Amino acid sequence: MKGKSFSTFKYNRVAFGGARISSTYKLLYTIYQKGDWEIIVYFPTQAPLFDND
């Protein structure tokens, strides 16, 4: 799979009431040209909660 790439971002947080939440974001993308690439993840409506409650 030339140019194909896969990234996984995982994080844990403590929600209201002490519940631990484990979240995972998986991204599959293709690079068509060599270069020093940056990937920007944009959440159009509401960003996920990364901080503990």
The 8 nearest C-alpha neighbors of each residue, nearest first, counted from 0:
[[1, 3, 2, 4, 29, 30, 5, 28],
 [0, 2, 3, 29, 30, 4, 31, 32],
 [1, 3, 30, 29, 31, 0, 4, 32],
 [4, 2, 29, 1, 0, 28, 30, 5],
 [3, 5, 28, 27, 29, 2, 6, 30],
 [4, 6, 27, 26, 28, 7, 3, 25],
 [7, 5, 26, 25, 27, 8, 4, 24],
 [6, 8, 25, 24, 26, 9, 5, 23],
 [7, 9, 24, 23, 25, 6, 10, 22],
 [10, 8, 23, 22, 24, 7, 11, 21],
 [9, 11, 22, 21, 23, 12, 8, 49],
 [12, 10, 21, 20, 22, 19, 13, 9],
 [11, 13, 51, 20, 19, 14, 50, 49],
 [12, 14, 19, 51, 18, 17, 20, 52],
 [15, 13, 52, 18, 17, 51, 19, 16],
 [14, 16, 52, 17, 18, 13, 51, 19],
 [17, 15, 18, 14, 13, 52, 19, 51],
 [16, 18, 15, 14, 13, 19, 52, 51],
 [19, 17, 14, 13, 16, 20, 15, 12],
 [20, 18, 13, 12, 14, 17, 21, 11],
 [19, 21, 12, 11, 13, 18, 22, 14],
 [22, 20, 11, 10, 19, 12, 23, 9],
 [23, 21, 10, 9, 11, 20, 24, 8],
 [22, 24, 9, 8, 25, 10, 7, 21],
 [25, 23, 8, 7, 9, 26, 22, 6],
 [26, 24, 7, 6, 8, 23, 27, 5],
 [25, 27, 6, 5, 28, 7, 24, 4],
 [26, 28, 5, 4, 6, 25, 29, 3],
 [29, 27, 4, 3, 5, 26, 30, 2],
 [28, 30, 3, 2, 4, 31, 27, 1],
 [29, 31, 2, 32, 3, 28, 33, 4],
 [30, 32, 2, 29, 33, 3, 1, 34],
 [33, 31, 30, 34, 2, 29, 36, 35],
 [34, 32, 31, 35, 30, 36, 2, 29],
 [35, 33, 36, 32, 30, 31, 37, 2],
 [34, 36, 37, 33, 32, 38, 30, 31],
 [37, 35, 34, 38, 33, 30, 32, 39],
 [38, 36, 39, 35, 34, 40, 30, 33],
 [37, 39, 40, 36, 41, 28, 26, 35],
 [38, 40, 41, 37, 36, 42, 26, 28],
 [39, 41, 38, 42, 26, 43, 37, 46],
 [40, 42, 43, 39, 46, 44, 45, 38],
 [41, 43, 46, 44, 45, 40, 47, 39],
 [44, 42, 41, 45, 46, 40, 47, 39],
 [43, 45, 42, 46, 41, 47, 40, 48],
 [46, 44, 42, 43, 47, 48, 41, 49],
 [45, 47, 42, 48, 44, 43, 41, 49],
 [48, 46, 49, 45, 42, 50, 22, 44],
 [47, 49, 50, 46, 51, 12, 45, 52],
 [48, 50, 47, 12, 51, 10, 11, 46],
 [51, 49, 48, 12, 52, 13, 14, 11],
 [50, 52, 13, 12, 14, 49, 48, 15],
 [51, 14, 15, 13, 50, 12, 17, 16]]
